[in-house]
């Protein structure tokens, strides 16, 4: 019974802190755009793939070095 006198006020303090943190996040516009960060990853991959397709492949120089040493 004595622990309830400690745990109930502690729980109410933690609940108050969580509520304050939620209100702070809403006021600071933390929840305005939830989709763009996830889509940025996809668009970065598409851009990289397009750049890779448009670039010319680099020929390895190792074969030329081997023929010179023979």
C-alpha positions in Angstrom: 0.0 0.0 0.0 2.9 2.3 0.7 4.3 1.9 -2.8 1.0 3.1 -4.3 1.5 6.5 -2.6 4.8 6.7 -4.6 3.8 5.0 -7.9 0.5 6.9 -8.5 2.0 10.4 -8.3 5.0 9.2 -10.3 2.7 7.8 -13.0 0.7 11.1 -13.0 4.0 13.1 -13.4 5.1 10.9 -16.3 1.7 11.2 -17.9 1.9 15.0 -17.6 5.3 15.0 -19.1 4.2 12.8 -22.1 1.2 15.1 -22.6 3.4 18.2 -22.5 5.8 16.6 -25.0 3.0 15.8 -27.4 1.6 19.3 -27.2 5.1 20.8 -27.7 5.6 18.5 -30.8 2.2 19.6 -32.3 3.0 23.3 -31.7 6.4 23.0 -33.3 4.9 21.4 -36.5 6.6 18.0 -36.0 3.6 16.2 -37.5 3.0 18.3 -40.6 4.7 16.1 -43.2 5.0 12.5 -42.4 5.3 11.1 -45.9 8.1 13.1 -47.5 11.0 11.6 -45.5 10.0 8.1 -46.4 9.5 9.0 -50.1 12.8 10.8 -50.3 14.6 7.4 -49.9 12.7 6.0 -52.9 13.3 9.0 -55.1 17.0 9.0 -54.3 17.2 5.4 -55.5 15.4 6.2 -58.7 17.7 9.2 -59.4 20.8 7.0 -58.8 19.5 4.3 -61.2 18.8 6.9 -63.9 22.3 8.4 -63.5 23.8 4.9 -63.7 21.9 4.0 -66.8 22.9 7.3 -68.6 26.6 7.0 -67.7 29.1 5.1 -69.8 30.6 2.0 -68.1 34.2 2.3 -67.0 36.5 -0.3 -68.5 38.8 -2.0 -66.0 42.5 -1.2 -66.5 43.7 -4.4 -65.0 43.6 -6.3 -68.3 45.8 -3.8 -70.1 48.4 -3.9 -67.3 48.6 -7.7 -67.5 49.3 -7.7 -71.2 52.1 -5.2 -70.9 53.9 -7.3 -68.3 54.0 -10.5 -70.5 
